[in-house]
Amino acid sequence: MTARNYDSIAPRKLAFLGLGVMGFPMAGHLQRAGHSVTVYNRTAAKAAQWVAEYGGQHADTPRAASADADIVFACVGNDDDLRSVTLGDAGALAGMKAGAIFCDHTTASVSVARELSAAATAQGLHFIDAPVSGGNLGAINGALTVMCGGNAAAFAPVQPVAMAFSKAVTLLGDSGAGQLAKMVNQIAIAGLVQGLSEAIAFGEKAGLDMKAVLGVIGKGAAQSWQMDNRGPTMVDGKFDFGFAVDWMRKDLGLVLDEAKHNGARLPVTALVDQFYADLQAQGGNRQDTSSLIKRLR
């Protein structure tokens, strides 16, 4: 994990559920910021590895990890994974103390965010949906962008704590607003990566030195994070890092489902989703989303 300076805030008792490529470093930043962190992971060996690297402690169930925590963070795979760590006798909500806050960083559906917010409220708890953008490198470097939905009073204590792994943590509305904002983010990225793929493929066909071209146009109106960070690796044909195709398809599925409900028209997003399906069919499930360019070569 990249060394960084942490803001000075009062230490809190925290739990973190889910130690995947995002959760592992996110929880580490919280522990290094001086908080007391108890982690839970479905594979217990990963939780033991985290404790060996960062300190803190691990628990055998989400409920045990969440007992007495002021804030419970989670970052798991999908709606079903999220329900599995929150609901039921072994779930976090069953073990949280009155007034505690559950802050979910999973990219999930709006409906599950609102479902779990209602479940938390019924038990005298608070729920913040807080999906993140920035990928694994953002988590490692403590530079994620966090989009939040929920009650402003519950958000207030979460924001300074979450800054341990973030560069921005913003409340955007009521329950579900964080998930909706993440969908906006993914719509923008999907079209941008396809456009960048087409631009690089066109330049290559034209015989241009595309790294030189990207260096020039990246100083003008075409500049983007994707161009700066993925453009050169796309030219090199390197796709073994970052956000995987499988996860992007999961996210775009959520986007397209929500669009059916709100009436939004997303022709480009739907097309790019099918382009990612092509990559899956070719075995590119775990490659970075910038692998879209492979379809054009």
Buried (B, 14 or more C-beta within 10 A) or exposed (E): BEEEEBEEBEEBBBBBBBBBBBBBBBBBBBBBBBBBBBBBBBEEEBBEBBBEEBEBEBBEBBBBBBBEBBBBBBBBBBBEBBBBBBBBEBBBBBBBEEEBBBBBBBBBBBBBBBBBBEBBEEEEBBBBBBBBBBBBBBBBBBBBBBBBBBBEEBBEBBBBBBBBBBEBBBBBBBBBBBBBBBBEBBBBBBBBBBBBBBBBBEBBEEEEEBEEBBEEBBEEEBEBEBBEBBBBBBBEEBBEBBBBBBBBBBBBEBBBEBBEEEEEEBEEBBEBBEBBEEBBEEEBBEBBBBBBBBBBE
